[in-house]
């Protein structure tokens, strides 16, 4: 269910580019904010065109409003020394070097001797010692001040609600088809009414509460505005900072009672302007702001000038999701029980919203000896392992008959989450019991699953059921032909199934492959590299030039930060390249050929299911759980002989719609002898096409030769030949 909480994202120098706008739009930002304090009227048309060309996210113009700011400064800044006397002027080109320009100029007429003037959020306090067309002030505490910095005065100064620039910008709303505006320093109801007369009744007005006067007139403002926004930065100039959290709570409460949407801005993730992760204090602030009842959160400097605009949005989205999870669970469930594994908030959310982790290290040996036991085969243990580690999130066990029927008929779990692949615990034909399976296992009973004679996992029985295998094969694989390897494997066992939640025993997890990364570990690696958009690559073959084309084309065209190369290293059919040789060759190329910080290699300890298009979507969903935002889908992806058309996988992705991770589709990649590059399409004839065939490559290697350079890099070919010469098992048997 989509969250009711909104994300308002300010665009600025860091984010006003096509790539970032597209990225933020894909993250489902609810509103793009253009701050007129930092945006000229002359640039508005071009900026709006840029945004609209790359996203359909609505745009909001945020006024300068009734505020005092520094003007232009020679050299861009002015060094004010403690104890010195300076001039305050409205002249944009002052005659004297010790002059601080301020606007609007009318404020100078209201200054009085003794007034305390604070520049740039209280960084530099000044005191007025002489008034007039040019005022003089003494510097109480020095520092460097820049242009267009906020100024506050320690008593109330009357200022117009809109500046001339605001009026000029808002007059363009109709022409630019902008239907939302924000009014800075909304001090009274009449300010909002004046703005509505200017822009029209069809424009949504967000009133910004950021002054003591605005607080005093809050009820009237709530009556007139379509929404309000608490700007804590400017509010802190007039309200003691220790009172700002309490004021925020009260304003949110009153807005909720009035049923007026209320948003909160300023310093939500201030540390992420320069750092990829927020502080614990920021996390606490954001969550409590949501718990107080805020309807949305506003990112300002974080996305306007910060280094990680996409990471900030993902972090806020993660906080919102965490808040929604917390609010939706039963009151007797503790927060730490809702999600066992911390996930990287700068990356895509795991499928279904949570990353499963079901590994138990607290089990009693005597309890295990007393439990009924059942043998699990290699593939069942691999499924248990991946369920427990979160690769199959949100699954936390083997499917019930209801879930299986939903997956076969709708390609979705009963709760509506996209899921195309049956994950079943099928009992073998040789299952021996004095009772039927339905009677042998009781609902609620925990069974110790053993592998190679040792307990490896626990299965708490939720259901035992039978399912007619012809019906299952037809729904799962689209055929009942025993020539299909998935169907043949299915019919090797019985029509009896066990369903229930699993726990992997800690000892079983200790048997790790050197390159194996769990979903949580992969996310940690990506975050350490400061990756936000990661393209996943599923393969059961050694790297060839077509693979490189797919990977680097997706990396460039999808504006991703890196590639996660994730070969399947479990049992395969005879003749396939072994998982070990896949890892060795990819490791060689990543270290010697790929650009630095481009790719991460991980071993996916699973196995082919031969489910064609269903498997293609399934493998994509698994990579979403590892932190991939994009997934490469080639022509005939996870194909099985002639059972599925070459574009079947792509058509199923399109049929299922948005599943979370974004598929990146490719046609067949070949080498053109005329183009002398790898392409998907070119104008040269078929006689120039050199196709890349895995089976042909295996034949060449078995002859002790290397494929041509257009097929595979020499380094990889030589490594494979060296392994063959050493007697290493390169192909599965």
C-alpha positions as CSV (number, residue, x, y, z in Angstrom):
1,X,0.0,0.0,0.0
2,X,1.5,3.4,-1.0
3,X,2.3,5.7,1.9
4,X,0.3,8.8,2.6
5,X,3.5,10.6,3.5
6,X,4.9,12.9,0.8
7,X,8.4,13.8,-0.1
8,X,9.0,17.4,-1.3
9,X,12.4,17.8,-3.0
10,X,14.1,21.1,-3.6
11,X,16.0,21.4,-6.9
12,X,19.2,23.3,-7.1
13,X,22.8,23.2,-8.5
14,X,23.3,19.6,-7.4
15,X,20.0,18.3,-8.9
16,X,19.0,20.6,-11.8
17,X,20.3,18.2,-14.4
18,X,18.5,15.7,-16.6
19,X,20.1,12.6,-15.0
20,X,19.3,13.6,-11.4
21,X,15.8,14.8,-12.2
22,X,15.0,11.5,-13.9
23,X,16.5,9.6,-10.9
24,X,14.5,11.5,-8.4
25,X,11.3,11.1,-10.4
26,X,11.8,7.3,-10.5
27,X,12.1,7.4,-6.7
28,X,8.5,8.7,-6.6
29,X,9.2,12.2,-5.2
30,X,5.8,13.9,-4.8
31,X,6.8,17.5,-5.5
32,X,9.7,19.4,-7.0
33,X,10.3,22.8,-5.3
34,X,12.0,25.7,-6.9
35,X,13.2,28.3,-4.4
36,X,12.7,31.8,-5.7
37,X,15.3,33.0,-3.2
38,X,17.9,31.3,-5.4
39,X,16.2,31.2,-8.8
40,X,15.8,34.1,-11.1
41,X,12.5,34.8,-12.9
42,X,14.4,34.9,-16.2
43,X,15.6,31.3,-15.8
44,X,12.2,29.8,-14.8
45,X,10.9,28.9,-18.3
46,X,14.1,27.0,-19.1
47,X,14.2,25.2,-15.7
48,X,10.6,24.2,-15.9
49,X,11.2,22.8,-19.4
50,X,14.2,20.9,-18.2
51,X,12.2,19.3,-15.4
52,X,9.2,18.5,-17.6
53,X,11.4,16.9,-20.2
54,X,12.7,14.4,-17.6
55,X,9.9,13.9,-15.1
56,X,6.2,14.3,-14.6
57,X,6.6,15.2,-10.9
58,X,4.6,18.4,-10.2
59,X,6.5,21.7,-9.6
60,X,6.0,24.2,-6.8
61,X,7.3,27.7,-6.9
62,X,8.4,28.9,-3.4
63,X,8.4,32.6,-2.9
64,X,11.2,34.8,-1.4
65,X,8.5,36.2,0.9
66,X,8.8,38.8,3.6
67,X,12.4,38.2,4.6
68,X,15.6,40.3,4.8
69,X,18.7,39.0,3.0
70,X,22.2,40.1,2.2
71,X,22.7,41.4,-1.4
72,X,25.4,41.0,-3.9
73,X,29.0,41.4,-2.5
74,X,32.2,42.2,-4.2
75,X,34.1,39.0,-4.5
76,X,31.1,37.1,-3.3
77,X,31.8,37.5,0.4
78,X,32.7,40.0,3.1
79,X,35.0,39.4,6.1
80,X,33.6,41.2,9.1
81,X,36.0,41.6,12.1
82,X,34.8,41.8,15.7
83,X,34.6,45.3,17.0
84,X,34.7,47.1,13.7
85,X,32.0,49.4,12.3
86,X,30.4,48.7,9.0
87,X,27.8,50.3,6.8
88,X,24.4,48.8,5.9
89,X,23.1,49.9,2.5
90,X,20.5,49.0,-0.1
91,X,22.9,50.1,-2.9
92,X,23.8,47.0,-5.0
93,X,27.1,48.7,-5.9
94,X,28.3,50.4,-2.7
95,X,31.0,53.0,-2.8
96,X,32.8,51.8,0.3
97,X,34.4,48.3,0.8
98,X,33.1,48.0,4.4
99,X,29.5,48.0,3.3
100,X,27.0,45.1,3.7
101,X,24.1,45.4,1.2
102,X,20.7,44.2,2.3
103,X,17.3,43.9,0.6
104,X,14.5,44.9,0.6
105,X,15.9,48.4,1.1
106,X,12.7,49.5,2.9
107,X,13.9,47.7,6.0
108,X,16.6,50.3,6.5
109,X,13.9,52.9,7.2
110,X,12.5,50.8,10.1
111,X,15.8,50.1,11.9
112,X,16.4,51.8,15.2
113,X,19.5,52.5,17.2
114,X,20.1,49.5,19.5
115,X,18.5,46.9,17.2
116,X,20.3,43.5,17.1
117,X,20.7,42.2,13.5
118,X,21.8,38.6,13.1
119,X,23.3,37.6,9.7
120,X,23.3,34.0,8.3
121,X,21.3,32.2,11.0
122,X,22.9,34.0,14.0
123,X,26.5,33.4,12.8
124,X,27.3,37.1,12.8
125,X,25.5,39.5,15.3
126,X,25.5,43.2,14.6
127,X,24.1,46.1,16.6
128,X,22.8,49.3,15.0
129,X,24.5,52.4,16.2
130,X,23.3,55.0,13.6
131,X,20.2,55.0,11.3
132,X,19.5,56.8,8.0
133,X,19.6,56.0,4.3
134,X,22.8,54.2,5.1
135,X,22.9,52.7,8.6
136,X,26.0,52.0,10.6
137,X,26.5,48.9,12.9
138,X,29.1,47.4,15.1
139,X,30.2,43.8,14.6
140,X,29.7,42.0,17.9
141,X,31.2,38.7,16.7
142,X,33.0,38.5,13.4
143,X,33.0,36.0,10.5
144,X,32.7,35.7,6.8
145,X,29.3,36.5,5.3
146,X,28.2,35.6,1.8
147,X,25.6,36.9,-0.6
148,X,21.9,36.1,-0.3
149,X,22.2,35.0,3.3
150,X,19.2,35.4,5.7
151,X,19.1,38.3,8.2
152,X,16.9,38.5,11.3
153,X,16.1,41.4,13.5
154,X,15.3,41.1,17.2
155,X,12.0,43.0,16.9
156,X,9.1,42.9,14.5
157,X,9.7,44.6,11.1
158,X,6.8,45.1,8.7
159,X,7.6,43.6,5.3
160,X,5.4,42.9,2.2
161,X,4.2,39.3,1.8
162,X,5.6,39.2,-1.7
163,X,8.6,40.7,-3.4
164,X,8.6,42.1,-6.9
165,X,10.4,38.9,-8.0
166,X,7.7,36.7,-6.4
167,X,4.9,38.6,-8.3
168,X,6.8,38.3,-11.6
169,X,7.4,34.6,-11.0
170,X,3.8,33.8,-9.9
171,X,2.4,35.6,-12.9
172,X,4.0,32.9,-15.0
173,X,2.1,30.0,-13.3
174,X,-0.6,29.9,-15.9
175,X,1.8,30.0,-18.8
176,X,4.1,27.3,-17.3
177,X,1.1,25.2,-16.1
178,X,2.3,25.3,-12.5
179,X,-0.6,24.7,-10.0
180,X,1.2,24.8,-6.7
181,X,3.0,27.7,-4.9
182,X,4.5,28.1,-1.4
183,X,4.2,31.4,0.4
184,X,7.2,32.1,2.6
185,X,6.7,33.9,5.9
186,X,2.9,33.6,5.8
187,X,2.2,35.9,8.8
188,X,-1.5,36.4,8.6
189,X,-4.6,35.2,6.7
190,X,-4.6,38.3,4.5
191,X,-1.2,37.3,3.1
192,X,-2.7,34.1,1.7
193,X,-5.8,35.9,0.5
194,X,-3.6,38.4,-1.4
195,X,-1.7,35.6,-3.0
196,X,-4.9,33.8,-4.0
197,X,-6.1,36.9,-5.7
198,X,-2.9,37.0,-7.7
199,X,-2.6,33.4,-8.8
200,X,-6.3,32.3,-8.8
201,X,-8.4,29.8,-6.9
202,X,-7.2,26.8,-8.9
203,X,-3.6,27.1,-7.5
204,X,-2.8,25.1,-4.4
205,X,-1.2,27.4,-1.8
206,X,1.2,26.0,0.8
207,X,1.6,28.6,3.6
208,X,5.0,28.5,5.3
209,X,4.9,29.0,9.1
210,X,8.3,30.3,10.0
211,X,7.7,33.4,12.2
212,X,6.3,34.2,15.6
213,X,3.6,36.2,13.9
214,X,2.6,33.2,11.8
215,X,2.3,31.2,15.0
216,X,0.1,33.8,16.6
217,X,-2.2,33.7,13.5
218,X,-2.0,29.9,13.0
219,X,-5.7,29.2,13.2
220,X,-6.5,31.9,10.6
221,X,-3.7,30.6,8.3
222,X,-5.0,27.1,8.6
223,X,-8.5,28.3,7.5
224,X,-7.1,30.0,4.4
225,X,-4.3,27.7,3.2
226,X,-4.5,24.4,1.3
227,X,-1.5,23.1,3.3
228,X,1.2,24.5,5.7
229,X,4.9,24.0,5.9
230,X,6.9,24.4,9.1
231,X,10.3,25.9,8.1
232,X,12.3,25.2,11.3
233,X,15.3,27.2,10.1
234,X,13.7,30.6,9.9
235,X,11.4,29.8,12.8
236,X,14.5,29.3,15.0
237,X,15.4,32.9,14.4
238,X,12.3,34.0,16.4
239,X,11.7,31.1,18.7
240,X,14.4,29.8,21.1
241,X,15.9,26.7,19.6
242,X,15.0,24.5,22.6
243,X,11.4,25.4,21.9
244,X,11.3,24.6,18.2
245,X,10.6,20.9,18.7
246,X,7.7,21.7,21.0
247,X,6.4,24.3,18.6
248,X,6.6,21.8,15.8
249,X,4.6,19.3,17.7
250,X,1.9,21.8,18.5
251,X,1.6,23.1,14.9
252,X,1.4,19.6,13.6
253,X,-1.3,18.7,16.2
254,X,-3.4,21.7,15.2
255,X,-3.0,21.2,11.5
256,X,-4.1,17.5,12.0
257,X,-7.1,18.6,13.9
258,X,-8.0,21.1,11.1
259,X,-7.3,18.4,8.5
260,X,-4.9,20.6,6.7
261,X,-1.8,18.8,5.3
262,X,1.4,19.8,7.2
263,X,5.0,19.4,5.9
264,X,8.2,19.9,7.8
265,X,11.5,21.3,6.4
266,X,15.0,22.3,7.3
267,X,18.0,20.2,8.5
268,X,16.2,16.9,8.2
269,X,19.3,15.2,6.8
270,X,21.8,18.1,7.1
271,X,24.8,15.8,7.5
272,X,24.0,14.2,4.1
273,X,24.9,17.4,2.3
274,X,28.4,16.0,2.5
275,X,28.1,12.5,4.0
276,X,26.4,9.4,2.5
277,X,24.7,8.5,5.8
278,X,22.6,10.6,8.3
279,X,23.4,10.9,12.0
280,X,21.4,8.9,14.6
281,X,20.1,12.2,15.9
282,X,18.7,13.0,12.4
283,X,17.1,9.6,12.1
284,X,15.4,10.1,15.5
285,X,14.2,13.6,14.5
286,X,12.7,12.4,11.2
287,X,10.9,9.3,12.7
288,X,9.5,11.4,15.5
289,X,8.4,14.1,13.1
290,X,6.4,11.4,11.2
291,X,5.1,9.9,14.4
292,X,3.9,13.4,15.5
293,X,1.7,13.4,12.4
294,X,3.6,15.3,9.7
295,X,2.1,14.6,6.2
296,X,5.3,15.1,4.4
297,X,9.0,16.0,4.6
298,X,10.9,18.6,2.7
299,X,14.4,18.2,1.5
300,X,16.1,21.5,1.0
301,X,19.9,21.9,1.0
302,X,20.2,18.1,1.0
303,X,19.0,17.9,-2.6
304,X,19.7,21.4,-3.8
305,X,23.4,21.6,-3.1
306,X,24.2,18.3,-1.4
307,X,26.5,15.6,-2.8
308,X,23.9,12.8,-2.5
309,X,20.5,14.0,-3.6
310,X,19.3,10.6,-4.6
311,X,20.6,9.0,-1.4
312,X,18.7,11.6,0.7
313,X,15.5,10.8,-1.1
314,X,16.0,7.1,-0.6
315,X,16.8,7.7,3.1
316,X,13.6,9.7,3.6
317,X,11.6,7.1,1.7
318,X,13.2,4.4,4.0
319,X,12.2,6.4,7.1
320,X,8.7,6.7,5.8
321,X,8.4,3.0,5.0
322,X,9.8,2.2,8.5
323,X,7.2,4.5,10.1
324,X,4.5,2.9,8.1
325,X,5.7,-0.6,9.1
326,X,5.7,0.4,12.7
327,X,2.2,1.9,12.6
328,X,0.8,-1.1,10.9
329,X,1.9,-3.9,13.3
330,X,0.2,-5.1,16.4
331,X,0.7,-3.1,19.6
332,X,2.3,-6.1,21.3
333,X,5.1,-6.4,18.7
334,X,8.4,-4.6,19.4
335,X,10.0,-2.5,16.7
336,X,13.2,-4.7,16.8
337,X,11.0,-7.8,16.1
338,X,9.6,-6.3,12.9
339,X,12.8,-6.4,10.8
340,X,15.7,-8.6,11.7
341,X,18.3,-7.1,9.3
342,X,19.2,-3.5,8.8
343,X,19.0,-2.4,5.2
344,X,20.8,0.3,3.3
345,X,18.5,3.3,3.0
346,X,20.4,4.7,0.0
347,X,19.5,1.7,-2.1
348,X,16.3,0.3,-3.4
349,X,13.8,-1.1,-0.9
350,X,13.8,-4.9,-0.7
351,X,11.0,-6.6,-2.5
352,X,7.9,-6.4,-0.4
353,X,9.4,-3.7,1.8
354,X,11.5,-5.8,4.2
355,X,14.6,-8.0,4.1
356,X,14.1,-11.4,5.7
357,X,16.7,-12.9,8.0
358,X,16.0,-16.3,9.5
359,X,19.2,-17.7,10.9
360,X,19.0,-19.2,14.4
361,X,22.0,-19.6,16.7
362,X,20.0,-20.2,19.8
363,X,18.9,-23.8,19.6
364,X,19.2,-26.6,22.1
365,X,20.9,-29.8,21.1
366,X,18.5,-31.9,23.1
367,X,15.5,-30.2,21.5
368,X,17.0,-31.0,18.1
369,X,17.4,-34.7,19.0
370,X,13.8,-34.8,20.2
371,X,12.3,-33.3,17.1
372,X,11.0,-35.4,14.2
373,X,13.6,-35.4,11.3
374,X,13.3,-35.1,7.6
375,X,16.0,-35.2,5.0
376,X,16.4,-32.3,2.6
377,X,18.2,-32.6,-0.7
378,X,20.8,-30.2,-2.1
379,X,18.3,-27.9,-3.9
380,X,15.9,-27.7,-1.0
381,X,18.8,-26.7,1.3
382,X,19.8,-24.0,-1.2
383,X,16.3,-22.7,-1.2
384,X,16.3,-22.7,2.6
385,X,19.6,-20.9,2.7
386,X,18.3,-18.2,0.3
387,X,15.0,-17.8,2.1
388,X,16.8,-17.4,5.5
389,X,19.3,-14.9,4.1
390,X,16.6,-12.7,2.5
391,X,17.4,-13.4,-1.2
392,X,13.7,-14.5,-1.6
393,X,12.2,-11.7,0.5
394,X,9.4,-11.4,1.4
395,X,9.1,-15.2,1.5
396,X,10.0,-16.5,5.0
397,X,9.3,-20.2,4.3
398,X,7.9,-22.7,1.8
399,X,4.6,-21.8,0.1
400,X,1.1,-23.0,1.2
401,X,-1.4,-24.3,-1.3
402,X,-3.2,-20.9,-1.2
403,X,0.1,-19.1,-2.0
404,X,1.0,-21.5,-4.7
405,X,-2.4,-21.2,-6.4
406,X,-2.1,-17.4,-6.3
407,X,1.4,-17.5,-7.8
408,X,0.4,-19.9,-10.6
409,X,-2.8,-18.0,-11.5
410,X,-1.8,-14.3,-10.8
411,X,2.0,-14.3,-10.5
412,X,1.5,-12.6,-7.2
413,X,1.4,-13.5,-3.5
414,X,-2.0,-13.5,-1.8
415,X,-1.2,-10.0,-0.5
416,X,-0.7,-8.7,-4.0
417,X,3.1,-8.5,-4.0
418,X,4.5,-9.5,-7.4
419,X,6.0,-13.0,-7.3
420,X,6.1,-15.5,-10.3
421,X,8.0,-18.5,-8.9
422,X,6.7,-21.4,-6.8
423,X,9.1,-22.1,-3.9
424,X,8.1,-25.5,-2.6
425,X,9.2,-28.3,-0.2
426,X,8.3,-31.4,-2.2
427,X,8.4,-34.7,-0.5
428,X,10.3,-37.5,-2.4
429,X,8.7,-40.5,-4.0
430,X,10.4,-42.8,-1.5
431,X,8.8,-40.9,1.4
432,X,8.1,-43.6,4.0
433,X,5.6,-43.3,6.8
434,X,3.0,-45.4,8.4
435,X,0.6,-42.5,7.8
436,X,-0.1,-40.2,4.9
437,X,1.9,-37.0,4.7
438,X,-1.2,-35.1,5.7
439,X,-1.3,-37.1,8.9
440,X,2.4,-37.5,9.5
441,X,3.0,-33.8,10.0
442,X,0.8,-31.7,12.3
443,X,0.2,-28.0,11.9
444,X,2.4,-26.1,14.4
445,X,4.9,-28.9,14.7
446,X,8.6,-28.1,14.2
447,X,10.6,-30.6,12.1
448,X,14.4,-30.7,12.0
449,X,15.5,-30.7,8.3
450,X,18.8,-32.6,8.0
451,X,21.3,-32.5,5.2
452,X,24.0,-35.2,4.8
453,X,22.9,-36.6,8.2
454,X,23.2,-33.4,10.2
455,X,20.4,-31.0,11.3
456,X,20.6,-27.9,9.1
457,X,17.3,-26.1,9.5
458,X,13.9,-26.0,11.2
459,X,10.6,-26.1,9.5
460,X,7.5,-25.2,11.4
461,X,4.6,-26.9,9.7
462,X,1.8,-24.6,8.5
463,X,0.2,-27.0,6.1
464,X,0.6,-30.3,4.3
465,X,-1.1,-30.5,1.0
466,X,-1.2,-32.4,-2.3
467,X,-1.1,-30.8,-5.7
468,X,-1.7,-32.6,-9.0
469,X,1.7,-32.6,-10.8
470,X,0.3,-32.2,-14.3
471,X,-1.6,-29.1,-13.2
472,X,1.5,-27.7,-11.4
473,X,3.8,-28.3,-14.3
474,X,1.4,-26.6,-16.8
475,X,0.9,-23.6,-14.5
476,X,4.6,-23.3,-13.6
477,X,6.4,-24.3,-16.8
478,X,3.7,-24.0,-19.4
479,X,4.1,-27.6,-20.5
480,X,3.8,-31.2,-19.1
481,X,6.5,-32.5,-21.5
482,X,9.1,-34.6,-19.8
483,X,11.6,-33.2,-22.3
484,X,11.5,-30.0,-20.3
485,X,14.1,-30.3,-17.6
486,X,12.0,-28.4,-15.0
487,X,9.1,-30.7,-15.6
488,X,11.3,-33.8,-15.5
489,X,12.7,-32.7,-12.2
490,X,9.2,-32.0,-10.8
491,X,8.0,-35.5,-11.7
492,X,10.9,-37.2,-10.0
493,X,9.2,-36.6,-6.6
494,X,5.8,-37.0,-5.1
495,X,2.7,-34.8,-5.3
496,X,3.0,-34.2,-1.5
497,X,4.2,-30.8,-0.2
498,X,5.0,-29.3,3.2
499,X,4.5,-25.6,3.9
500,X,5.8,-23.4,6.7
501,X,8.3,-21.0,8.0
502,X,11.9,-21.9,8.2
503,X,14.9,-21.2,10.4
504,X,18.4,-21.9,9.1
505,X,20.7,-23.2,11.8
506,X,23.8,-21.2,12.4
507,X,26.2,-24.1,11.8
508,X,24.8,-24.6,8.3
509,X,25.5,-21.0,7.4
510,X,29.2,-21.5,8.3
511,X,29.7,-23.4,5.0
512,X,30.3,-20.3,2.9
513,X,31.7,-19.9,-0.5
514,X,34.6,-17.5,-0.8
515,X,32.7,-15.0,-3.1
516,X,29.3,-15.5,-1.5
517,X,27.6,-12.2,-0.4
518,X,24.4,-12.2,1.5
519,X,21.8,-9.5,0.5
520,X,22.7,-7.5,3.6
521,X,26.4,-7.8,2.9
522,X,26.0,-6.8,-0.7
523,X,24.0,-3.7,0.4
524,X,26.8,-2.8,2.8
525,X,29.4,-3.0,0.0
526,X,27.3,-0.9,-2.4
527,X,26.7,1.7,0.3
528,X,30.4,1.8,1.1
529,X,31.1,2.5,-2.5
530,X,28.4,5.2,-2.4
531,X,26.3,3.4,-5.0
532,X,22.6,4.2,-5.3
533,X,21.7,2.7,-8.6
534,X,23.1,-0.7,-9.2
535,X,22.5,-2.9,-12.3
536,X,22.3,-6.6,-11.6
537,X,23.6,-9.3,-14.0
538,X,22.5,-12.9,-13.7
539,X,24.6,-15.5,-15.5
540,X,25.6,-19.2,-15.5
541,X,28.4,-18.7,-18.1
542,X,31.9,-17.4,-18.1
543,X,32.3,-13.7,-19.3
544,X,32.3,-13.0,-23.0
545,X,32.2,-9.8,-25.0
546,X,28.4,-9.8,-25.3
547,X,28.2,-9.8,-21.5
548,X,30.5,-6.8,-21.4
549,X,28.3,-5.0,-23.9
550,X,25.2,-5.7,-21.9
551,X,26.8,-4.6,-18.6
552,X,28.4,-1.4,-19.8
553,X,25.5,-0.3,-22.0
554,X,23.1,-0.7,-19.1
555,X,25.5,1.1,-16.8
556,X,25.8,4.1,-19.1
557,X,22.2,4.3,-20.5
558,X,20.5,3.8,-17.1
559,X,22.9,6.2,-15.3
560,X,23.8,3.5,-12.8
561,X,26.7,3.7,-10.4
562,X,28.0,0.1,-10.7
563,X,27.3,-3.4,-11.8
564,X,26.6,-6.4,-9.5
565,X,27.8,-9.5,-11.4
566,X,26.1,-12.4,-9.7
567,X,26.8,-15.8,-11.3
568,X,24.7,-18.8,-10.3
569,X,27.1,-21.2,-8.6
570,X,24.9,-24.1,-7.4
571,X,24.3,-27.4,-9.3
572,X,23.9,-27.1,-13.0
573,X,23.2,-29.4,-15.9
574,X,26.2,-31.4,-17.3
575,X,28.3,-29.4,-19.7
576,X,27.7,-26.0,-18.2
577,X,30.6,-24.0,-17.0
578,X,31.3,-24.6,-13.3
579,X,30.5,-22.0,-10.8
580,X,34.1,-21.8,-9.8
581,X,35.4,-21.0,-13.3
582,X,32.7,-18.4,-13.7
583,X,33.9,-16.6,-10.6
584,X,37.6,-16.9,-11.4
585,X,37.2,-15.5,-14.9
586,X,35.0,-12.6,-13.8
587,X,37.3,-11.8,-10.9
588,X,40.2,-11.6,-13.3
589,X,38.5,-9.2,-15.7
590,X,37.1,-7.0,-12.9
591,X,40.6,-6.6,-11.5
592,X,42.5,-6.3,-14.8
593,X,40.1,-4.9,-17.4
594,X,37.0,-3.2,-15.9
595,X,37.3,0.4,-14.8
596,X,38.0,0.9,-11.1
597,X,34.9,0.9,-8.8
598,X,32.7,-0.3,-11.7
599,X,31.7,-3.9,-10.7
600,X,31.2,-6.1,-7.6
601,X,31.4,-9.9,-8.0
602,X,29.2,-12.1,-5.8
603,X,28.4,-15.8,-5.8
604,X,24.7,-16.7,-6.0
605,X,24.4,-20.1,-4.4
606,X,21.3,-21.2,-6.2
607,X,20.4,-23.3,-9.2
608,X,18.5,-23.0,-12.5
609,X,14.8,-23.8,-12.3
610,X,14.2,-23.9,-16.0
611,X,11.1,-21.8,-15.7
612,X,11.7,-19.5,-18.6
613,X,10.0,-16.1,-18.3
614,X,8.9,-16.8,-14.7
615,X,12.5,-17.4,-13.8
616,X,13.7,-14.2,-15.5
617,X,11.3,-12.1,-13.3
618,X,12.3,-14.2,-10.2
619,X,16.0,-13.7,-10.7
620,X,15.3,-9.9,-11.0
621,X,13.4,-9.8,-7.8
622,X,16.2,-11.7,-6.0
623,X,18.7,-9.0,-7.2
624,X,16.4,-6.3,-5.9
625,X,16.8,-7.9,-2.5
626,X,20.6,-7.6,-2.9
627,X,20.2,-3.9,-3.6
628,X,20.0,-3.7,-7.4
629,X,17.8,-1.1,-8.8
630,X,18.1,-2.3,-12.4
631,X,18.4,-5.8,-14.0
632,X,19.7,-6.8,-17.4
633,X,17.2,-8.9,-19.4
634,X,18.7,-10.2,-22.7
635,X,17.0,-11.9,-25.6
636,X,15.9,-15.5,-24.7
637,X,16.8,-14.7,-21.0
638,X,16.7,-17.9,-19.0
639,X,15.5,-19.7,-22.1
640,X,15.0,-23.5,-22.1
641,X,15.4,-25.0,-25.5
642,X,12.5,-24.1,-27.8
643,X,9.9,-24.1,-24.9
644,X,9.7,-20.3,-24.7
645,X,9.9,-17.6,-27.4
646,X,13.0,-15.4,-27.3
647,X,11.0,-12.4,-26.1
648,X,8.9,-14.3,-23.6
649,X,10.8,-12.9,-20.6
650,X,10.5,-9.4,-21.8
651,X,6.8,-9.8,-22.4
652,X,6.2,-11.1,-18.9
653,X,8.0,-8.2,-17.3
654,X,5.7,-5.9,-19.3
655,X,2.7,-7.9,-18.3
656,X,3.5,-7.7,-14.6
657,X,4.2,-3.9,-14.7
658,X,6.2,-2.2,-11.9
659,X,7.7,-5.0,-9.7
660,X,10.1,-2.7,-8.0
661,X,13.4,-3.3,-9.8
662,X,13.6,-1.9,-13.4
663,X,14.3,-4.4,-16.2
664,X,16.8,-3.2,-18.9
665,X,15.9,-5.0,-22.1
666,X,18.3,-6.0,-24.8
667,X,18.0,-7.7,-28.2
668,X,20.5,-10.3,-29.4
669,X,24.1,-8.9,-29.2
670,X,26.5,-10.0,-32.0
671,X,29.8,-8.9,-33.5
672,X,29.6,-7.2,-36.9
673,X,32.7,-7.8,-39.0
674,X,32.1,-4.5,-40.8
675,X,31.3,-2.4,-37.8
676,X,34.1,-4.2,-35.9
677,X,32.1,-3.8,-32.7
678,X,29.4,-5.6,-30.8
679,X,25.9,-4.3,-31.6
680,X,22.3,-5.1,-31.3
681,X,21.4,-3.7,-34.7
682,X,23.4,-2.5,-37.7
683,X,22.9,-1.9,-41.4
684,X,25.2,-4.6,-42.6
685,X,24.0,-8.0,-43.9
686,X,23.7,-11.2,-42.1
687,X,26.9,-12.5,-43.7
688,X,28.9,-10.1,-41.4
689,X,27.2,-11.3,-38.2
690,X,29.3,-13.3,-35.8
691,X,27.0,-14.8,-33.1
692,X,28.2,-15.7,-29.6
693,X,27.3,-19.2,-28.7
694,X,28.1,-20.7,-25.3
695,X,27.9,-24.3,-26.6
696,X,30.3,-23.4,-29.4
697,X,32.8,-21.9,-27.0
698,X,32.7,-25.1,-24.8
699,X,33.5,-27.1,-27.9
700,X,36.5,-24.9,-28.8
701,X,37.9,-25.1,-25.2
702,X,37.5,-28.9,-25.2
703,X,39.7,-29.0,-28.4
704,X,42.4,-27.2,-26.4
705,X,41.9,-23.9,-28.3
706,X,40.7,-20.4,-27.4
707,X,37.7,-18.6,-28.9
708,X,38.6,-15.6,-31.0
709,X,39.1,-12.2,-29.3
710,X,35.8,-10.8,-30.6
711,X,34.1,-13.6,-28.6
712,X,36.1,-13.5,-25.3
713,X,39.0,-11.6,-23.9
714,X,42.3,-13.3,-24.2
715,X,42.9,-13.1,-20.4
716,X,39.7,-15.1,-19.7
717,X,40.3,-17.6,-22.5
718,X,43.9,-18.3,-21.3
719,X,42.8,-18.8,-17.7
720,X,40.2,-21.4,-18.8
721,X,42.8,-23.2,-20.9
722,X,45.3,-23.2,-18.0
723,X,42.7,-24.7,-15.7
724,X,41.8,-27.4,-18.2
725,X,45.5,-28.3,-18.6
726,X,45.9,-28.5,-14.8
727,X,43.0,-31.0,-14.7
728,X,40.6,-28.6,-12.9
729,X,36.9,-29.2,-13.4
730,X,35.8,-26.4,-15.7
731,X,32.5,-28.0,-16.8
732,X,29.8,-29.4,-14.6
733,X,29.4,-33.2,-14.7
